[in-house]
């Protein structure tokens, strides 16, 4: 999440109880309800992509088939169960993080509202597993849940580095605590506004995979994609979150899909996936 104000995590106890909709069981139930819809959409789009002669389209179809299948390798299942156990603790946390001009927000609420839900996080996991990038980039760390899924996927691929950008120091610190708990050593966060941190991040490329989140503005998203695409390896996968957030974001996703350097695209829920030439 990109932002102007520095964020400081505070351990002060918050007296109000978290409403039921922030409990992990509710989050998990929502993910279970969405999974069949994602699977149907993935299969239908995979079939269409398989009719193409583009190798990129066939590669994306393979990813969609993996998503529709829903199965995980045994070691991956164990590692992701640990991530979800950590998510439960985040949802239950009453610590506060300062965001948006210094206004405090409860970590549990931030997790429920802003962290990638389990169904979407599994799409990210399968995307990284399918692409096996040596270098991956994420814009919008939040509490580190999506980065954990992607870093575990890189781990299961045999290695790779993930660089993630976050606007709020307090969120970045909380994310690092999560990764330490999970033993993820090849993920790194850089703090600052995307406008300030993205140039140096792109200089560390080329990237085989990039996940764009955290700044839900169509014009900004187009700009990020333009710059990231120029720093990507041939055949890289771009994933955009919240493409249905607003008409502005929907328009940005439309434009990304129709870029001349995009050879195949698909949409799974609020995630848009695009394969570069």
C-alpha positions in Angstrom: 0.0 0.0 0.0 1.6 3.2 -1.2 1.2 6.3 1.1 2.6 9.6 2.2 2.6 9.2 5.9 5.1 7.0 7.8 3.5 4.2 9.7 4.6 3.2 13.2 3.3 -0.1 14.7 2.2 0.3 18.3 1.5 -2.5 20.7 -1.1 -0.7 22.7 -4.1 -2.9 23.5 -7.3 -2.0 21.8 -10.3 -2.6 24.0 -12.9 -3.1 21.4 -13.5 -6.6 20.2 -13.1 -7.5 16.5 -16.5 -7.9 14.9 -17.3 -11.5 13.7 -16.7 -10.7 10.0 -13.0 -10.3 10.8 -12.6 -13.8 12.2 -10.5 -16.3 10.3 -13.4 -18.7 9.9 -15.4 -16.1 8.0 -12.5 -15.3 5.8 -11.9 -19.0 5.1 -15.6 -19.6 4.4 -15.6 -16.8 1.9 -12.6 -18.3 0.1 -14.3 -21.7 0.0 -17.4 -20.2 -1.5 -15.4 -18.4 -4.2 -13.2 -21.4 -5.1 -15.8 -23.2 -7.4 -16.5 -20.0 -9.3 -12.8 -19.4 -9.8 -12.4 -23.0 -11.0 -15.2 -22.7 -13.6 -13.9 -19.4 -14.9 -10.4 -20.8 -15.1 -11.4 -23.9 -17.1 -13.5 -21.8 -19.5 -10.7 -19.3 -20.2 -8.1 -22.1 -20.4 -10.1 -23.8 -23.1 -10.2 -20.5 -25.1 -6.5 -19.9 -24.7 -5.6 -23.5 -25.8 -7.2 -22.7 -29.1 -4.5 -20.0 -29.7 -1.2 -20.7 -31.5 0.7 -18.4 -29.0 3.1 -20.2 -26.6 2.3 -17.5 -24.0 -1.4 -18.3 -24.3 -0.7 -22.0 -23.8 1.5 -21.3 -20.8 -1.3 -19.2 -19.2 -3.8 -21.9 -20.0 -1.6 -24.3 -18.0 -1.7 -21.9 -15.1 -5.4 -21.7 -15.3 -5.7 -25.5 -15.3 -3.6 -25.6 -12.1 -5.9 -23.1 -10.5 -9.0 -25.0 -11.5 -7.5 -28.3 -10.3 -6.9 -26.7 -6.9 -4.5 -29.3 -5.7 -1.2 -28.5 -3.9 2.0 -30.5 -3.6 2.3 -32.0 -0.1 5.2 -29.7 1.0 3.4 -26.7 -0.5 0.2 -27.6 1.4 2.2 -27.7 4.7 3.9 -24.4 4.0 0.7 -22.6 3.1 -1.1 -24.0 6.1 1.6 -22.2 8.2 0.9 -19.0 6.3 -2.8 -19.3 7.1 -2.0 -20.0 10.7 -0.1 -16.7 10.7 -3.1 -15.0 9.0 -5.3 -16.2 11.9 -3.0 -14.4 14.3 -3.0 -11.3 12.3 -6.8 -11.3 12.1 -6.9 -11.6 15.9 -4.3 -9.0 16.5 -5.3 -5.8 18.3 -2.1 -4.0 17.7 -2.4 -0.7 15.9 -0.7 0.6 12.8 -0.6 4.2 11.8 -1.8 4.9 8.3 -3.3 7.5 6.1 -2.0 10.7 7.7 -1.3 9.1 11.1 -4.8 7.6 11.8 -4.4 4.4 13.8 -6.0 1.2 12.4 -6.1 -2.2 14.1 -3.9 -4.9 12.5 -6.8 -7.4 12.4 -8.9 -4.9 10.4 -6.1 -4.2 8.0 -5.6 -7.9 7.4 -9.3 -8.5 6.8 -9.8 -5.6 4.5 -6.5 -5.3 2.6 -4.7 -8.7 2.7 -5.2 -11.0 -0.3 -7.9 -13.6 0.7 -7.0 -17.3 0.6 -8.6 -18.0 -2.8 -6.7 -15.1 -4.5 -3.5 -15.9 -2.6 -3.6 -19.4 -4.0 -3.8 -18.0 -7.5 -0.7 -16.0 -6.8 1.0 -19.1 -5.5 0.1 -21.1 -8.6 1.2 -18.2 -10.8 4.6 -18.1 -9.3 4.9 -21.9 -9.3 4.0 -22.0 -13.0 6.4 -19.2 -14.0 9.2 -19.9 -11.6 10.8 -16.5 -11.8 14.4 -15.9 -10.7 13.3 -12.4 -9.8 9.8 -11.3 -8.8 8.4 -7.9 -7.9 5.4 -6.9 -5.8 3.9 -3.4 -5.4 1.9 -3.2 -2.1 3.2 -5.4 0.7 0.6 -4.6 3.3 1.0 -7.2 6.1 3.1 -9.6 3.9 0.5 -12.3 3.4 0.5 -12.2 -0.4 4.3 -11.9 -0.4 4.4 -15.0 1.8 2.4 -17.0 -0.7 4.6 -15.9 -3.5 7.8 -16.5 -1.6 6.7 -20.0 -0.6 6.0 -20.7 -4.3 9.5 -19.5 -5.2 10.9 -21.7 -2.5 9.0 -24.7 -3.9 10.4 -23.9 -7.4 13.9 -24.2 -5.9 14.7 -20.5 -5.3 14.2 -17.0 -6.5 14.1 -13.5 -5.0 11.0 -11.4 -4.3 11.3 -7.7 -3.9 8.2 -6.0 -2.5 7.4 -2.2 -2.1 5.4 -0.7 0.8 4.5 2.8 1.6 4.1 2.5 5.3 7.0 1.5 7.6 4.8 0.0 10.2 3.2 -2.4 7.8 6.6 -3.3 6.4 7.9 -4.1 9.8 4.9 -6.3 10.5 5.4 -8.1 7.2 9.0 -8.8 8.1 7.9 -10.3 11.4 5.6 -12.6 9.4 8.3 -13.7 7.0 10.7 -14.3 9.9 8.1 -16.5 11.6 7.7 -18.5 8.3 11.5 -18.8 7.7 11.3 -16.9 4.4 14.7 -15.5 3.7 14.6 -14.4 0.1 11.9 -11.8 0.3 12.8 -8.2 0.9 10.7 -5.0 1.5 11.6 -1.5 0.5 9.7 1.3 2.2 8.6 4.5 0.5 6.2 5.9 -2.0 6.1 3.9 -5.2 7.2 7.0 -7.2 10.4 7.1 -5.1 11.1 3.4 -4.8 10.1 1.9 -8.1 13.0 3.2 -10.2 15.6 1.5 -8.1 13.5 -1.6 -7.9 13.2 -1.8 -11.6 17.0 -1.4 -11.9 17.3 -4.8 -10.2 15.5 -6.5 -13.0 14.8 -8.1 -15.3 11.8 -9.6 -13.7 10.0 -12.8 -14.7 6.9 -11.9 -12.7 5.3 -8.8 -11.2 2.2 -8.4 -9.0 0.8 -4.9 -8.9 -1.4 -3.9 -6.0 -1.7 -1.1 -3.4 -2.6 2.0 -5.5 -6.1 1.6 -6.9 -6.0 4.3 -9.6 -6.4 3.5 -13.2 -3.9 6.1 -14.5 -1.3 5.2 -11.9 -1.8 1.5 -12.7 -1.2 2.1 -16.4 2.0 4.0 -15.6 3.2 1.2 -13.3 2.6 -1.4 -16.0 4.3 0.6 -18.6 7.5 1.0 -16.5 7.4 -2.6 -15.1 6.9 -4.1 -18.6 10.1 -2.4 -19.8 12.0 -4.0 -17.0 10.6 -7.5 -17.5 12.2 -10.6 -19.2 10.5 -11.9 -22.3 7.4 -14.0 -21.5 7.0 -12.4 -18.0 3.7 -12.7 -16.2 2.0 -9.5 -14.8 -0.8 -9.9 -12.2 -3.0 -6.9 -11.4 -5.1 -6.9 -8.3 -8.6 -5.3 -7.8 -9.2 -4.8 -11.5 -12.9 -4.4 -10.6 -12.3 -1.8 -7.9 -13.7 1.1 -9.9 -14.4 2.1 -13.5 -11.0 3.6 -13.5 -9.3 0.3 -12.6 -11.6 -1.6 -15.0 -10.4 0.7 -17.8 -6.8 0.2 -16.8 -7.2 -3.5 -17.0 -8.9 -3.2 -20.4 -5.9 -1.1 -21.7 -3.4 -3.6 -20.2 -5.1 -6.5 -21.9 -4.9 -4.7 -25.3 -1.3 -3.6 -25.0 0.7 -4.7 -28.1 3.3 -6.5 -25.9 0.6 -8.6 -24.2 0.1 -11.9 -25.9 -2.5 -13.5 -23.6 -4.6 -12.5 -20.7 -7.2 -13.9 -18.3 -9.2 -12.7 -15.3 -9.8 -14.7 -12.1 -12.1 -12.8 -9.7 -10.5 -9.5 -9.0 -7.1 -10.6 -10.4 -6.0 -9.8 -14.0 -3.2 -11.9 -15.5 -1.3 -10.8 -18.6 1.6 -12.5 -20.4 4.2 -10.3 -22.1 5.7 -11.1 -25.4 
